[in-house]
Amino acid sequence: MQFAPHTDDDVQEMLAACGRSSIEDLYAHLPPDVVLGRDLDLAEGLSELALTREMRELAARNRNADGYVCFAGGGAYDHYVPAVVWAMAGRSEFYTSYTPYQPELSQGVLQALFEYQSMICELTGLEVSNASLYDGATALVEAVHMAVAATGRRRILLSEAADPRFWEALRTYGRGAGYEPEPIPAAGGVSEATEVRDDVAAVVVQHPNVFGNLEPASALFESAHAADARAIQIFDPLSVGTLAPPGELGADIAVAEGQVLGNHLNYGGPYLGIVAARMADVRRMPGRIVGETVDVDGRSGYVLTLQAREQHIRREKATSNICTNQTLMAVAATVYLAWLGPAGLAELARQCHAKAAYAADALDALPGVELAFPGVPFFKEFALRTTREALDVQRDVLDQGYLVGPIVPHEGRPALLVSVTERRNRDEIDGLVDAMKTAAAS
Amino acid sequence: MTGAPVRRDGPPLPSTLSALSRPGRRAYSLPELDVPDAPVPPEHARATPPALPEVGERDIVRHFTRLSQINYGIDTGFYPLGSCSMKYNPKMAEAVASYPGFARLHPHQPEDSVQGALELLYRLERALCEITGMARATLQPPAGASGELTGLLIMRAYHAKQGKPRSKIVIPDSAHGTNPASVTLAGYRVVQVPSDARGLVDLGQLAKIVDEDVAGLMLTNPNTLGLFEEEIVGIAEAMHRVGALLYYDGANLNAIIGRVRPGDMGFDIVHMNTHKTFATPHGGGGPGAGPVAVSAALEPFLPAPVVAFDPDAGRYSWDADRPDSIGRVHGFHGNFGILVRAFAYVFAHGRDGLKAVGERAVLNANYLAQAVAEAYPPAFEGRPMHEFVATASGLKKHGIRAMDVAKRLIDLGFHPSTVYFPLIVEEAMMIEPTETESRETLDAFAAAMLQAAREAVEDPDLLHDAPRSTPVGRLDEARAARELKLRW
């Protein structure tokens, strides 16, 4: 396949216009010792028909969430994506555009991002959102960098009940930026009250946490504020349809994995990194921010603003190195949130919680299965202990058509996560319970 | 600027969704709850619902359709943003990425249930290593800048393992802003090396800067002026002599694909931008993907996990047991959906097709450079590769800046080039046509640029007042930053 439109005549005439005798002549100034003297060791190109046949075969070697009932979570969830979301975000005027450096030609994406920022502020109860980051884990890293810059300190306290992937990402980036996250214990499946000294930059709590449990977030954030540290909450953007939002709990910075806002599972990406903060930290925000302004004739319009924070202006002094972010996923999230509206968001969150509670009760009653944290309230995800090896239980349940997981260690023992979205119905939950009964007993 | 309002042909901007909102109007539908209701504990409950807009689905569709209509994309027209490689995004890549066998995979699925996905990642990694002349690659970084930081963290881990941590990274003065920003995040200090009169790295200056405290040099080749660093072998030797590493910023890989490989030039680390070289759509600012390929010596430091293949069992798996790994750089496996598109692009083109991509890109840039040179001479004498930097400084005496030309091009039906970058060129206009544009498009664009240059003399207000054909004219960016209005 080839998308360059040149005819042989075009090539000859264009070369002549440039004063070049051949294609090779265009490269005549390259040092010969760096030129590859052979073809790349790749197959020959394919027609579209042949390529799509091969891609279909690859896709068919995967078992996808249309072929099993998805109760898996751990940061990615099988929420329903209404048709309107990608009918709109998938319009090629959006997806084939570049970062809106020429605002007059990019008002569409700029206005969509302004609306995205507005809705994220509503969800979080905070004052300012940026226009997206890569994903939840890297959004947390950026939030921690904001806290380090704001406080001039480098100690980071992170709950042991935060997703291990967040721990791993913070450790990776901390090696460059000069911090190492330290644990807030969570022996009972929720973070414990902890002493925050005045050398701490940030207290980070995931609420609901990796086990799905609801955290005493306000109390932890109060102790952060008593030490003038930043309070950072990792939240679930759909949970705030029923749970108090980060701003109300006292979080200064809220970050999230925004996959749940209208994005497909995509085997882990592209997803959406959400970050929101208070206005006091606006100049420490990473990445693109859209602002409303006026044009030469006084008409309202939108531009990328506060660019003096960014890498293309500030270079080595920038707040972040973000250039390309996840704009298209933010546009999808905007469409999705408009589709839900306040009533839809509340109903969706209510259904997730009620269905998860129903599933948890039924699973807890099975022999060989128990809730890992009995009596601890959760949102849409909960953790199980199984008498049988969790990995074997997970495999046998999948053989029967149900995906649960991931398996997350807690205090040296595996906890098997089960999450329930609005997409699951009572029959499917009952089916999971039956499958688990067989798997846990065998 | 002229005082009187300029007539605009475009209709005004649509209202915001917030302005369309009416209490009680809704778009969503959900099935009835079929299990007992179970409210969250009151101490955790939200008191007031978020004030999301209340609109119907038809409102949403008209709103976003209208927004899309006032947004310029590659599918709308020519997009010659230098340094961004805005080439046509094949529809077949969009189609295959939407197969449920890719789009509906949960990232925590067991390996045996995702063998097709793992094979795709493994084969893409092998192809990217062949294209770059490297040993292994990570596909985790979700964008080019993320790839840069990943590469620098690998560099850092390598030097630490050698027992010789270093503190400085050398960067040319023409480099992208992400380079120095990534350097700081990796805990290094930036040392800038100037360009010489040819627009290439000044070897004499480089020799003065390089010592055993330098961890590495970040270089784009062809560089951001569109010129090939012809002394690259000497540069690589100078770096390696002091134990420093050479980092290839793959922003301009499109120019040399299939013809020159970074590994053969002496580079140790390479990042690629899939939205540039492999035509994955840029999405108005992402999602991208920034795979990083490294030499054999650096393989142990790659982010974990990487895909492993057991040829005896014919089975793919995630290899997370990598003790020297820098760790995870993304929450899951990177922007998989984008990598599917890149795979489709690479294997659709194959060895001949990829080489032709670079050739046509270079041909188009050379052709366009000579077509506009009379009014916009090249900033440097050297032979352009896939892009060129011209200067509009000749129009300054008429009170016309590069930005005025850019805005006039909008009224003449084109997306402008990159302007004022690289920072070292006065009134820079950085133009990258890419291989997917026809000669007719290039001729029309060149004619528009020359027309703007004539108008600069004959009717400069056409340029000062531009653009007129858009829903808004030039926007007050200073006011946007001063009177922050960042939400409804």
Contacts between the chains, C-beta under 8 A, distances in Angstrom:
chain1	res1	chain2	res2	distance
A	1	B	90	7.4
A	1	B	92	7.6
A	1	B	348	4.0
A	1	B	349	6.2
A	1	B	353	6.5
A	2	B	349	6.9
A	2	B	353	5.3
A	2	B	356	6.2
A	2	B	357	7.9
A	3	B	87	7.4
A	3	B	88	5.2
A	3	B	90	6.1
A	3	B	279	7.6
A	3	B	435	7.5
A	3	B	436	4.8
A	4	B	356	6.5
A	4	B	357	6.8
A	4	B	360	3.9
A	4	B	435	4.3
A	4	B	436	5.9
A	5	B	436	7.1
A	5	B	437	7.6
A	5	B	438	4.4
A	6	B	360	5.8
A	6	B	363	7.4
A	6	B	438	7.3
A	6	B	439	7.1
A	10	B	438	7.5
A	10	B	439	4.8
A	11	B	363	6.7
A	13	B	439	7.6
A	14	B	363	5.7
A	14	B	364	7.8
A	14	B	366	7.9
A	14	B	367	4.5
A	14	B	439	6.1
A	15	B	363	7.0
A	17	B	367	5.9
A	17	B	370	6.2
A	17	B	371	7.4
A	18	B	363	7.7
A	18	B	366	4.5
A	18	B	367	5.7
A	18	B	369	8.0
A	18	B	370	5.5
A	19	B	370	7.7
A	20	B	366	7.0
A	23	B	359	5.1
A	23	B	363	6.8
A	26	B	359	7.3
A	26	B	362	5.1
A	26	B	363	6.4
A	26	B	366	6.1
A	26	B	383	7.6
A	27	B	259	6.6
A	27	B	362	7.4
A	29	B	228	6.7
A	29	B	230	6.4
A	29	B	382	7.8
A	29	B	383	5.5
A	30	B	228	5.8
A	30	B	230	7.2
A	30	B	259	7.9
A	30	B	260	6.5
A	31	B	230	5.8
A	31	B	231	8.0
A	31	B	232	7.2
A	31	B	233	6.3
A	33	B	233	6.3
A	34	B	232	6.4
A	34	B	233	6.5
A	34	B	260	5.3
A	34	B	264	5.5
A	34	B	265	4.8
A	35	B	259	6.3
A	35	B	260	5.7
A	36	B	133	7.9
A	36	B	258	7.4
A	36	B	259	6.1
A	36	B	260	6.3
A	36	B	261	5.6
A	36	B	264	6.4
A	39	B	258	7.7
A	39	B	351	4.8
A	39	B	352	7.4
A	39	B	355	7.5
A	40	B	130	5.7
A	40	B	131	6.4
A	40	B	258	5.4
A	40	B	351	4.3
A	40	B	354	6.5
A	40	B	355	7.2
A	41	B	130	5.2
A	41	B	351	7.5
A	42	B	127	6.0
A	42	B	130	6.1
A	42	B	131	7.8
A	42	B	346	7.4
A	42	B	347	7.9
A	42	B	350	5.7
A	42	B	351	4.4
A	42	B	354	7.2
A	43	B	347	7.0
A	43	B	350	5.4
A	43	B	351	7.2
A	44	B	350	4.4
A	44	B	351	6.5
A	44	B	352	6.4
A	45	B	347	7.8
A	45	B	348	6.0
A	45	B	349	5.0
A	45	B	350	3.2
A	45	B	351	7.7
A	45	B	352	6.2
A	45	B	353	4.0
A	46	B	347	6.1
A	46	B	348	5.4
A	46	B	350	6.7
A	48	B	92	4.9
A	48	B	348	7.1
A	51	B	92	6.6
A	51	B	96	7.6
A	51	B	344	6.2
A	51	B	347	6.3
A	51	B	348	4.9
A	52	B	92	6.4
A	52	B	95	7.0
A	52	B	96	6.1
A	54	B	347	7.3
A	55	B	96	4.2
A	55	B	99	6.8
A	55	B	340	7.8
A	55	B	343	7.9
A	55	B	344	6.3
A	56	B	96	8.0
A	56	B	99	6.8
A	56	B	101	7.6
A	57	B	116	7.6
A	58	B	101	7.4
A	58	B	116	4.2
A	58	B	117	7.7
A	58	B	119	6.3
A	58	B	120	5.3
A	59	B	96	7.7
A	59	B	99	4.3
A	59	B	100	7.4
A	59	B	101	2.6
A	59	B	102	5.5
A	59	B	116	5.9
A	60	B	101	5.8
A	60	B	116	6.7
A	61	B	101	7.7
A	61	B	115	4.9
A	61	B	116	3.1
A	61	B	119	7.0
A	62	B	101	4.7
A	62	B	102	7.2
A	62	B	105	5.6
A	62	B	109	8.0
A	62	B	113	6.7
A	62	B	114	5.1
A	62	B	115	7.0
A	62	B	116	4.3
A	62	B	117	5.3
A	63	B	109	7.1
A	63	B	113	4.1
A	63	B	114	7.4
A	64	B	100	4.8
A	64	B	101	5.3
A	64	B	102	7.9
A	64	B	103	7.8
A	64	B	104	3.9
A	64	B	105	5.5
A	65	B	100	7.7
A	65	B	104	4.3
A	65	B	105	7.2
A	65	B	106	5.9
A	66	B	100	5.1
A	66	B	104	5.5
A	70	B	106	6.2
A	72	B	106	4.8
A	72	B	108	5.2
A	72	B	109	7.3
A	73	B	108	7.9
A	74	B	108	5.2
A	75	B	107	7.6
A	75	B	331	6.4
A	75	B	332	7.5
A	76	B	106	5.9
A	76	B	107	5.1
A	76	B	108	7.0
A	76	B	332	7.1
A	78	B	106	7.0
A	82	B	28	7.5
A	84	B	27	7.4
A	84	B	57	5.7
A	84	B	60	5.9
A	84	B	61	6.5
A	87	B	61	7.4
A	88	B	60	6.9
A	88	B	61	6.7
A	88	B	64	3.9
A	88	B	65	7.2
A	88	B	68	7.6
A	89	B	64	7.7
A	91	B	64	7.2
A	91	B	65	7.1
A	91	B	68	4.2
A	92	B	73	5.8
A	92	B	74	7.9
A	92	B	75	4.2
A	92	B	89	7.9
A	92	B	281	7.9
A	93	B	68	4.0
A	93	B	69	6.7
A	93	B	71	4.6
A	93	B	72	7.3
A	93	B	73	4.7
A	93	B	75	6.7
A	93	B	76	6.2
A	94	B	67	8.0
A	94	B	68	5.6
A	94	B	71	6.1
A	94	B	73	7.0
A	94	B	283	7.2
A	94	B	284	5.4
A	95	B	73	7.2
A	95	B	89	7.5
A	95	B	94	7.9
A	95	B	281	4.5
A	95	B	282	7.9
A	95	B	283	5.2
A	95	B	284	7.2
A	96	B	73	3.5
A	96	B	74	3.9
A	96	B	75	4.8
A	96	B	76	7.7
A	96	B	89	5.4
A	96	B	281	5.3
A	96	B	282	7.3
A	97	B	71	5.6
A	97	B	72	6.2
A	97	B	73	4.1
A	97	B	74	7.4
A	97	B	282	6.8
A	97	B	283	7.6
A	97	B	284	4.4
A	98	B	79	6.7
A	98	B	81	5.8
A	98	B	84	5.7
A	98	B	86	5.9
A	98	B	282	5.1
A	98	B	284	7.1
A	98	B	285	7.2
A	99	B	282	7.3
A	99	B	284	7.0
A	99	B	285	4.0
A	100	B	284	6.7
A	100	B	285	6.9
A	101	B	81	7.4
A	101	B	418	7.7
A	102	B	72	7.6
A	102	B	406	7.1
A	102	B	410	7.0
A	102	B	415	6.6
A	102	B	416	5.9
A	103	B	472	7.5
A	103	B	475	5.3
A	104	B	407	7.2
A	104	B	410	6.1
A	104	B	467	4.9
A	104	B	470	4.1
A	104	B	471	7.8
A	104	B	472	5.9
A	104	B	473	6.9
A	104	B	474	7.0
A	104	B	475	7.3
A	105	B	71	7.4
A	105	B	72	4.0
A	105	B	410	6.0
A	105	B	415	6.1
A	105	B	467	7.9
A	105	B	470	6.5
A	106	B	71	5.8
A	106	B	72	6.6
A	106	B	284	7.4
A	107	B	13	5.9
A	107	B	67	7.6
A	107	B	70	4.7
A	107	B	71	7.0
A	107	B	470	7.5
A	107	B	471	5.7
A	107	B	472	6.2
A	108	B	66	7.8
A	108	B	67	3.7
A	108	B	68	5.4
A	108	B	69	7.0
A	108	B	70	4.6
A	108	B	71	3.1
A	109	B	67	7.4
A	109	B	71	5.2
A	109	B	284	4.0
A	109	B	285	7.3
A	111	B	13	6.6
A	111	B	14	7.4
A	111	B	16	7.3
A	111	B	67	5.7
A	112	B	64	7.1
A	112	B	67	5.5
A	114	B	16	7.6
A	114	B	486	7.7
A	114	B	487	7.3
A	115	B	16	6.1
A	115	B	17	5.6
A	115	B	18	7.6
A	115	B	488	7.7
A	117	B	486	5.8
A	117	B	487	5.3
A	118	B	16	7.8
A	118	B	18	6.8
A	118	B	487	4.0
A	118	B	488	4.2
A	119	B	50	7.7
A	119	B	52	6.0
A	119	B	53	8.0
A	121	B	487	4.9
A	122	B	50	3.9
A	122	B	51	5.3
A	122	B	52	5.9
A	123	B	50	5.3
A	123	B	52	8.0
A	125	B	50	7.9
A	127	B	487	8.0
A	128	B	486	5.4
A	128	B	487	7.2
A	129	B	486	7.6
A	129	B	487	7.2
A	131	B	285	7.3
A	132	B	285	7.9
A	132	B	286	7.1
A	134	B	142	4.2
A	134	B	143	6.6
A	134	B	146	6.6
A	134	B	286	7.8
A	134	B	287	7.8
A	134	B	330	6.7
A	134	B	335	7.9
A	135	B	142	6.7
A	135	B	330	6.3
A	135	B	331	4.4
A	135	B	332	7.3
A	136	B	331	5.4
A	137	B	328	7.2
A	137	B	330	6.5
A	137	B	331	3.4
A	138	B	142	7.2
A	138	B	146	7.3
A	138	B	329	7.8
A	138	B	330	6.6
A	138	B	331	7.0
A	145	B	185	7.8
A	165	B	328	6.4
A	165	B	331	5.3
A	165	B	332	7.5
A	166	B	331	7.8
A	168	B	327	5.3
A	168	B	328	4.0
A	169	B	327	7.5
A	169	B	328	5.3
A	169	B	329	7.1
A	169	B	330	7.5
A	169	B	331	6.7
A	171	B	327	5.5
A	172	B	153	6.8
A	172	B	303	7.3
A	172	B	326	5.6
A	172	B	327	3.6
A	172	B	328	5.7
A	172	B	329	5.8
A	173	B	149	7.7
A	173	B	153	7.8
A	173	B	185	7.3
A	173	B	329	7.7
A	175	B	153	6.6
A	175	B	156	7.0
A	175	B	157	7.7
A	175	B	187	7.5
A	175	B	326	7.1
A	175	B	327	7.9
A	176	B	149	7.2
A	176	B	152	7.1
A	176	B	153	5.5
A	176	B	156	6.5
A	176	B	185	5.4
A	176	B	186	4.1
A	176	B	187	4.5
A	177	B	185	6.0
A	177	B	187	6.5
A	178	B	187	6.1
A	214	B	40	7.4
A	214	B	41	7.3
A	214	B	44	5.1
A	240	B	46	6.3
A	240	B	50	6.7
A	241	B	46	7.4
A	241	B	49	7.4
A	241	B	50	7.9
A	242	B	39	7.5
A	242	B	40	5.3
A	242	B	45	6.4
A	242	B	46	6.0
A	243	B	40	6.2
A	243	B	44	5.5
A	243	B	45	6.9
A	243	B	46	5.8
A	244	B	44	6.3
A	244	B	45	6.6
A	244	B	46	5.0
A	244	B	47	7.2
A	245	B	46	6.4
A	245	B	50	7.2
A	248	B	46	7.6
A	248	B	47	7.7
A	257	B	331	6.6
A	264	B	103	4.5
A	264	B	104	6.6
A	264	B	337	7.6
A	265	B	103	7.0
A	265	B	104	5.7
A	265	B	105	5.9
A	265	B	106	5.1
A	265	B	107	7.1
A	266	B	102	7.4
A	266	B	103	5.7
A	266	B	105	7.2
A	266	B	335	8.0
A	266	B	336	5.5
A	266	B	337	4.3
A	267	B	102	6.9
A	267	B	105	3.9
A	267	B	106	7.5
A	267	B	107	5.5
A	267	B	109	7.8
A	267	B	114	6.9
A	267	B	117	5.5
A	267	B	332	7.4
A	267	B	333	6.2
A	267	B	336	4.2
A	267	B	337	7.7
A	268	B	107	3.3
A	268	B	330	7.9
A	268	B	331	7.1
A	268	B	332	2.6
A	268	B	333	4.5
A	268	B	334	7.3
A	268	B	336	5.6
A	269	B	107	8.0
A	269	B	142	6.3
A	269	B	287	7.2
A	269	B	330	6.8
A	269	B	331	7.7
A	269	B	332	5.7
A	269	B	333	6.7
A	269	B	334	5.6
A	269	B	335	4.1
A	269	B	336	5.2
A	269	B	337	6.6
A	269	B	338	7.6
A	270	B	142	7.2
A	270	B	286	7.6
A	270	B	287	3.5
A	270	B	335	4.3
A	270	B	336	7.8
A	270	B	337	5.4
A	270	B	338	6.0
A	271	B	331	7.1
A	271	B	332	7.5
A	279	B	484	7.8
A	282	B	484	6.9
A	282	B	486	7.6
A	288	B	285	6.4
A	289	B	486	6.1
A	290	B	486	7.2
A	291	B	480	4.1
A	291	B	481	7.2
A	291	B	484	6.1
A	291	B	485	5.8
A	291	B	486	5.4
A	292	B	480	7.1
A	292	B	485	4.2
A	292	B	486	7.8
A	293	B	475	5.3
A	293	B	476	4.9
A	293	B	477	6.9
A	293	B	479	5.0
A	293	B	480	3.7
A	293	B	483	7.8
A	293	B	485	7.5
A	294	B	475	7.2
A	294	B	476	5.6
A	294	B	479	6.8
A	295	B	472	4.3
A	295	B	473	4.2
A	295	B	474	6.0
A	295	B	475	5.0
A	295	B	476	7.0
A	296	B	1	5.6
A	296	B	6	7.5
A	296	B	465	8.0
A	296	B	473	4.7
A	296	B	474	5.2
A	296	B	476	7.6
A	297	B	5	4.3
A	297	B	6	6.4
A	297	B	473	5.9
A	298	B	5	7.8
A	299	B	12	7.0
A	299	B	13	7.6
A	299	B	471	7.8
A	299	B	472	5.2
A	299	B	473	7.3
A	300	B	13	6.7
A	300	B	472	7.7
A	301	B	13	6.7
A	301	B	471	7.5
A	301	B	472	3.7
A	301	B	475	4.9
A	302	B	475	7.7
A	303	B	475	4.9
A	303	B	477	5.3
A	303	B	480	5.0
A	305	B	477	6.9
A	305	B	480	4.2
A	305	B	481	5.1
A	305	B	484	7.3
A	305	B	486	7.5
A	306	B	481	5.6
A	306	B	484	7.5
A	307	B	477	7.8
A	307	B	481	7.6
A	308	B	481	7.2
A	310	B	177	7.4
A	311	B	145	7.2
A	311	B	176	8.0
A	311	B	177	3.9
A	311	B	178	5.1
A	311	B	180	7.4
A	311	B	181	3.7
A	312	B	176	7.6
A	312	B	177	3.9
A	312	B	178	7.8
A	312	B	421	7.6
A	313	B	177	7.1
A	314	B	177	7.6
A	314	B	181	7.5
A	315	B	177	5.0
A	315	B	180	4.1
A	315	B	181	6.2
A	315	B	190	7.6
A	316	B	180	3.7
A	316	B	181	6.3
A	316	B	183	6.1
A	316	B	184	4.8
A	316	B	190	4.5
A	317	B	184	7.3
A	318	B	177	7.0
A	318	B	180	7.9
A	318	B	181	4.3
A	318	B	184	7.5
A	320	B	181	6.9
A	320	B	185	7.6
A	321	B	145	4.5
A	321	B	146	7.9
A	321	B	148	6.8
A	321	B	149	6.0
A	321	B	178	5.1
A	321	B	181	3.7
A	321	B	182	4.4
A	321	B	184	7.9
A	321	B	185	5.7
A	322	B	143	7.8
A	322	B	145	6.1
A	323	B	143	6.8
A	323	B	144	6.8
A	323	B	145	4.7
A	323	B	176	7.8
A	323	B	177	7.6
A	323	B	178	5.0
A	324	B	143	4.2
A	324	B	144	6.4
A	324	B	145	6.9
A	324	B	273	7.8
A	324	B	275	7.1
A	324	B	282	7.1
A	324	B	285	6.2
A	324	B	286	4.3
A	324	B	287	7.6
A	324	B	288	4.2
A	325	B	143	7.3
A	325	B	285	5.6
A	325	B	286	4.5
A	326	B	142	7.6
A	326	B	283	7.5
A	326	B	286	4.5
A	326	B	287	4.9
A	327	B	283	5.3
A	327	B	284	4.3
A	327	B	285	3.6
A	327	B	286	5.1
A	328	B	281	7.8
A	328	B	283	3.3
A	328	B	284	6.1
A	328	B	285	8.0
A	328	B	286	6.7
A	328	B	287	6.3
A	329	B	283	7.8
A	329	B	286	7.7
A	329	B	287	6.4
A	331	B	64	7.8
A	331	B	284	7.0
A	334	B	17	8.0
A	335	B	60	6.3
A	335	B	64	6.1
A	337	B	52	5.6
A	338	B	17	5.4
A	338	B	27	7.0
A	338	B	52	7.2
A	338	B	53	5.6
A	338	B	55	5.8
A	338	B	59	8.0
A	338	B	60	5.1
A	338	B	63	7.8
A	339	B	27	4.6
A	339	B	28	5.5
A	339	B	57	6.8
A	339	B	60	6.2
A	340	B	27	7.8
A	340	B	28	5.1
A	340	B	52	6.8
A	341	B	25	7.8
A	341	B	26	5.3
A	341	B	27	6.6
A	341	B	28	6.3
A	341	B	52	5.2
A	341	B	53	6.6
A	341	B	54	4.8
A	341	B	55	6.9
A	342	B	49	4.1
A	342	B	50	6.0
A	342	B	51	6.8
A	342	B	52	4.9
A	342	B	54	6.7
A	343	B	26	5.8
A	343	B	28	7.3
A	343	B	49	7.6
A	343	B	54	7.5
A	344	B	26	6.5
A	344	B	27	7.5
A	344	B	28	3.3
A	344	B	30	7.0
A	345	B	49	7.0
A	345	B	50	6.8
A	345	B	52	6.4
A	346	B	49	5.5
A	347	B	28	7.6
A	347	B	30	5.7
A	348	B	28	7.8
A	348	B	30	6.4
A	350	B	33	7.2
A	350	B	37	7.1
A	350	B	39	7.4
A	351	B	30	6.6
A	351	B	33	5.4
A	353	B	38	6.2
A	353	B	39	7.6
A	353	B	40	5.7
A	354	B	33	5.9
A	354	B	35	5.5
A	354	B	36	6.7
A	354	B	37	5.2
A	354	B	38	4.5
A	355	B	33	7.8
A	355	B	35	5.5
A	357	B	35	7.9
A	357	B	38	4.1
A	358	B	35	3.9
A	358	B	36	6.6
A	358	B	38	7.4
A	377	B	40	6.8
A	377	B	41	5.1
A	377	B	44	6.7
A	379	B	40	7.1
A	394	B	110	7.3
A	395	B	110	6.7
A	398	B	110	6.7
A	398	B	113	6.9
A	403	B	106	6.3
A	403	B	109	6.6
A	405	B	108	5.0
A	406	B	108	4.2
A	422	B	30	6.1
A	425	B	31	7.0
A	425	B	34	5.7
A	426	B	34	4.4
A	426	B	35	5.4
A	429	B	35	7.2
